[in-house]
């Protein structure tokens, strides 16, 4: 019987770790990851979301179920025509509703209904009672975040729009309604736009306003201990509900400007494309498409 030839191939040497060592290494890695996530909750949340979106294709943002609005103690119709987009916390107050994003420590959107009567009623004066919002479960931005930052605590729902009652004025000063704005922007062209919107409410009689920062996917510039995102741009949308109905959008850089407000006008569709939000989703689709794709600057009464 012929003998089998021995294989000339050398077997590769392998290092075999005991199962107990492997389990111990896994536990150590898990502990380190857990400690890092506890110290950096927003960053950890963001990386999990980004990974699942890019590599698994899941719509992971936000990670939890869409937040249900925290209702106002008073009846409000701020969200009667839909929630503009997902958020970590949605609060519906008497004067305005907002969708708060923890990672950015500010809202992605603020929405409110304003009538001619509200725009012309001055029942409360500005008290500048800036303070943290107790209804944000993880805590809102703080006064310390803005202190000596070089940025204003820029209102999204303007205090002047909330002057029709003491309560609405007071609630406009929650830090959850603020976004970091350069002084020349906040006290300049943004203030002019806020005044123009009140003028629209008076001339048209019944409007909805949606406003907010255009938030980046990743933070580029931040302020304060809570790393509040500094947006590059802001948007504002106005829906005139008095027939013939119309909509108008604005996108402005977070900078001073001497340009006319008309030069910043865009369609609502353009604002949706920039923000990823869906405004007034409960309007019947054909009407919504017509209103959001049309821009008629001359149809509005400008100051």
C-alpha positions as CSV (number, residue, x, y, z in Angstrom):
1,X,0.0,0.0,0.0
2,X,1.4,3.4,-1.0
3,X,2.0,5.8,1.7
4,X,0.3,9.1,1.6
5,X,2.6,12.1,1.1
6,X,2.6,14.5,3.9
7,X,1.4,17.9,2.9
8,X,4.2,20.4,2.5
9,X,1.9,23.3,3.6
10,X,2.6,24.6,7.0
11,X,-0.4,25.1,9.2
12,X,-0.9,28.7,10.2
13,X,-0.5,29.3,13.9
14,X,-3.5,30.8,15.6
15,X,-3.9,32.4,19.0
16,X,-6.9,31.1,20.8
17,X,-8.2,33.2,23.6
18,X,-10.1,31.5,26.4
19,X,-13.8,32.3,26.3
20,X,-13.6,33.9,29.7
21,X,-11.0,36.4,28.4
22,X,-13.2,37.3,25.4
23,X,-16.2,37.9,27.7
24,X,-14.1,40.0,30.0
25,X,-12.9,42.2,27.1
26,X,-16.5,42.6,25.8
27,X,-17.6,43.7,29.3
28,X,-14.7,46.2,29.6
29,X,-15.5,47.8,26.2
30,X,-19.2,48.0,27.1
31,X,-18.4,49.7,30.4
32,X,-16.1,52.2,28.7
33,X,-18.8,52.9,26.0
34,X,-21.4,53.3,28.7
35,X,-19.4,55.7,30.8
36,X,-18.6,57.8,27.6
37,X,-22.3,57.9,26.6
38,X,-23.3,58.9,30.1
39,X,-20.8,61.8,30.0
40,X,-21.7,62.8,26.4
41,X,-25.4,61.9,26.0
42,X,-26.1,64.2,23.1
43,X,-23.0,63.2,21.1
44,X,-23.7,59.5,21.8
45,X,-27.2,59.9,20.6
46,X,-26.1,61.7,17.5
47,X,-23.4,59.1,16.5
48,X,-26.0,56.3,17.0
49,X,-28.4,58.1,14.8
50,X,-25.8,59.0,12.1
51,X,-24.5,55.4,11.9
52,X,-28.0,53.9,11.6
53,X,-28.9,56.4,8.9
54,X,-25.8,56.1,6.8
55,X,-25.1,52.4,7.1
56,X,-28.5,50.8,7.8
57,X,-30.6,53.3,6.0
58,X,-33.0,53.6,8.9
59,X,-34.8,56.9,9.6
60,X,-33.3,57.0,13.1
61,X,-33.7,60.6,14.0
62,X,-35.2,60.9,16.6
63,X,-34.3,57.6,18.3
64,X,-37.5,57.5,20.4
65,X,-41.1,57.6,19.3
66,X,-42.2,61.0,18.0
67,X,-42.9,63.2,21.0
68,X,-46.4,64.0,21.9
69,X,-47.2,67.7,22.5
70,X,-47.2,68.8,26.1
71,X,-50.6,70.6,26.1
72,X,-51.1,74.2,27.3
73,X,-53.2,74.8,30.3
74,X,-55.3,77.0,28.0
75,X,-56.8,75.9,24.7
76,X,-54.6,76.8,21.7
77,X,-54.8,76.2,18.0
78,X,-51.1,76.5,17.2
79,X,-50.8,72.9,16.0
80,X,-54.3,72.8,14.4
81,X,-52.7,72.3,10.9
82,X,-50.0,69.9,11.8
83,X,-46.7,69.5,13.6
84,X,-43.9,70.8,11.4
85,X,-41.4,68.0,12.3
86,X,-40.1,65.6,14.9
87,X,-38.5,66.8,18.0
88,X,-37.3,65.5,21.4
89,X,-39.9,67.6,23.2
90,X,-42.9,69.4,21.8
91,X,-44.6,72.0,23.9
92,X,-47.9,73.6,23.0
93,X,-48.4,76.8,25.0
94,X,-51.1,79.4,24.9
95,X,-49.1,81.8,22.8
96,X,-46.9,79.4,20.7
97,X,-45.8,75.8,20.2
98,X,-42.3,74.6,19.8
99,X,-40.3,71.5,18.8
100,X,-37.1,71.3,21.0
101,X,-34.0,69.5,19.8
102,X,-31.7,68.4,22.7
103,X,-28.6,68.1,20.6
104,X,-28.8,71.7,19.5
105,X,-30.3,73.1,22.7
106,X,-33.0,75.1,20.8
107,X,-36.1,74.5,18.8
108,X,-36.1,73.4,15.2
109,X,-39.4,75.2,14.8
110,X,-41.8,77.6,16.7
111,X,-45.3,78.1,15.4
112,X,-48.2,80.4,16.5
113,X,-51.5,81.8,15.3
114,X,-51.8,85.6,15.3
115,X,-54.9,87.7,14.6
116,X,-55.3,91.4,14.1
117,X,-56.8,91.7,17.6
118,X,-53.8,90.1,19.2
119,X,-51.3,92.1,17.1
120,X,-52.9,95.4,18.2
121,X,-53.5,94.5,21.9
122,X,-50.7,95.6,24.3
123,X,-51.8,94.1,27.6
124,X,-48.3,93.4,28.9
125,X,-44.9,95.1,28.8
126,X,-41.6,93.4,28.2
127,X,-40.1,92.1,31.5
128,X,-36.9,90.4,30.2
129,X,-37.5,87.5,32.6
130,X,-35.1,85.1,30.7
131,X,-35.1,81.7,32.5
132,X,-34.7,78.0,31.9
133,X,-37.8,76.1,30.7
134,X,-39.0,73.6,33.4
135,X,-41.0,71.6,30.7
136,X,-37.9,70.5,28.9
137,X,-37.1,67.1,30.5
138,X,-33.4,67.2,29.9
139,X,-33.1,70.9,30.7
140,X,-33.1,73.8,28.3
141,X,-30.2,76.1,27.5
142,X,-29.3,78.4,30.3
143,X,-28.4,82.0,30.9
144,X,-24.8,80.8,31.4
145,X,-24.7,79.5,27.9
146,X,-25.1,83.0,26.4
147,X,-23.2,85.0,29.0
148,X,-20.2,86.7,27.4
149,X,-20.7,84.6,24.3
150,X,-21.0,87.5,21.9
151,X,-24.5,86.4,20.9
152,X,-27.9,87.7,21.8
153,X,-30.7,85.5,23.3
154,X,-32.7,85.8,20.1
155,X,-36.5,85.2,20.5
156,X,-38.1,82.9,18.0
157,X,-41.7,83.7,19.1
158,X,-41.1,87.4,19.5
159,X,-42.0,89.0,22.8
160,X,-43.9,91.8,21.0
161,X,-46.1,89.2,19.3
162,X,-47.0,87.9,22.7
163,X,-47.9,91.2,24.3
164,X,-51.7,90.5,24.2
165,X,-51.6,88.9,27.7
166,X,-49.3,88.8,30.7
167,X,-49.0,85.0,30.5
168,X,-48.0,84.8,26.8
169,X,-45.5,87.6,27.2
170,X,-44.0,86.0,30.3
171,X,-43.7,82.5,28.6
172,X,-41.9,84.1,25.6
173,X,-38.8,84.5,27.8
174,X,-38.2,80.8,28.4
175,X,-34.7,79.8,27.1
176,X,-36.3,77.1,25.0
177,X,-37.6,80.0,22.8
178,X,-34.1,81.4,22.3
179,X,-31.4,80.9,19.6
180,X,-28.0,82.5,19.4
181,X,-28.1,85.5,17.2
182,X,-25.6,88.2,16.4
183,X,-26.6,91.5,17.9
184,X,-26.6,93.3,14.5
185,X,-29.0,90.6,13.2
186,X,-31.3,90.2,16.2
187,X,-31.6,94.0,16.7
188,X,-31.5,94.8,13.0
189,X,-33.0,92.9,10.1
190,X,-34.6,90.2,12.2
191,X,-36.4,92.8,14.4
192,X,-37.5,94.5,11.2
193,X,-38.9,91.2,9.9
194,X,-40.8,90.6,13.2
195,X,-42.3,94.0,12.9
196,X,-43.3,93.3,9.3
197,X,-45.0,90.1,10.3
198,X,-47.1,91.9,12.9
199,X,-48.0,94.4,10.2
200,X,-49.1,91.4,8.0
201,X,-51.4,90.2,10.9
202,X,-53.0,93.6,11.0
203,X,-53.5,94.0,7.3
204,X,-54.6,90.4,6.6
205,X,-56.4,89.8,9.9
206,X,-55.5,86.1,10.5
207,X,-52.1,84.6,10.0
208,X,-50.0,81.6,11.1
209,X,-46.3,82.1,11.6
210,X,-43.6,79.4,11.7
211,X,-40.0,80.4,12.5
212,X,-36.7,78.9,13.6
213,X,-33.0,78.3,12.9
214,X,-31.8,76.2,10.0
215,X,-29.9,73.6,12.1
216,X,-26.9,71.7,10.7
217,X,-26.6,68.0,11.0
218,X,-23.3,68.4,13.0
219,X,-22.3,71.3,15.2
220,X,-19.9,73.7,13.7
221,X,-19.9,76.5,16.2
222,X,-21.3,76.3,19.8
223,X,-21.6,78.5,22.9
224,X,-21.7,77.8,26.6
225,X,-21.4,74.8,28.8
226,X,-24.3,73.1,27.1
227,X,-22.8,73.6,23.6
228,X,-25.7,75.5,22.1
229,X,-25.5,75.4,18.3
230,X,-25.0,78.7,16.6
231,X,-27.0,78.6,13.4
232,X,-25.8,80.2,10.1
233,X,-29.3,81.0,8.9
234,X,-32.9,81.5,10.1
235,X,-36.2,81.1,8.4
236,X,-39.7,82.5,8.8
237,X,-43.0,81.5,7.1
238,X,-46.3,83.4,7.1
239,X,-49.6,81.9,6.0
240,X,-52.4,84.4,5.3
241,X,-55.7,82.6,6.0
242,X,-57.9,85.5,4.7
243,X,-59.1,84.7,1.1
244,X,-57.4,84.8,-1.2
245,X,-55.0,82.8,0.9
246,X,-51.3,83.0,0.3
247,X,-47.9,82.1,1.9
248,X,-44.5,83.6,1.9
249,X,-41.1,82.4,3.2
250,X,-37.9,84.1,4.3
251,X,-34.4,82.8,4.7
252,X,-31.8,85.1,6.3
253,X,-28.2,84.7,7.3
254,X,-27.3,85.2,10.9
255,X,-25.6,88.6,10.2
256,X,-26.4,92.2,9.9
257,X,-27.9,93.4,6.7
258,X,-29.2,96.6,5.0
259,X,-31.0,94.7,2.2
260,X,-34.7,94.9,1.9
261,X,-36.9,92.2,3.4
262,X,-38.2,91.4,0.0
263,X,-34.7,90.3,-1.1
264,X,-34.9,87.4,1.4
265,X,-38.2,86.0,0.2
266,X,-38.5,82.4,-1.0
267,X,-41.3,79.9,-1.4
268,X,-42.4,77.7,1.5
269,X,-41.2,74.7,-0.6
270,X,-37.7,76.2,-0.5
271,X,-37.8,76.5,3.2
272,X,-39.0,72.9,3.5
273,X,-36.1,71.8,1.3
274,X,-33.5,73.6,3.5
275,X,-34.9,72.5,6.8
276,X,-36.4,69.0,6.1
277,X,-39.6,70.1,7.8
278,X,-43.2,69.8,6.5
279,X,-45.3,72.8,7.3
280,X,-49.1,72.8,7.5
281,X,-49.3,69.1,6.6
282,X,-53.1,69.0,7.4
283,X,-54.0,71.4,4.7
284,X,-55.6,69.4,1.8
285,X,-52.8,68.4,-0.5
286,X,-53.8,70.2,-3.7
287,X,-54.2,73.5,-1.8
288,X,-51.0,72.9,0.2
289,X,-49.0,72.4,-3.0
290,X,-50.4,75.5,-4.6
291,X,-49.8,77.7,-1.6
292,X,-46.3,76.4,-0.8
293,X,-45.0,76.6,-4.4
294,X,-46.2,80.1,-5.1
295,X,-44.5,83.4,-4.2
296,X,-46.4,86.6,-4.8
297,X,-44.3,89.3,-3.1
298,X,-46.4,92.1,-4.5
299,X,-49.6,90.7,-3.0
300,X,-48.4,91.5,0.6
301,X,-48.7,95.0,2.2
302,X,-45.1,96.1,3.1
303,X,-44.2,98.7,5.6
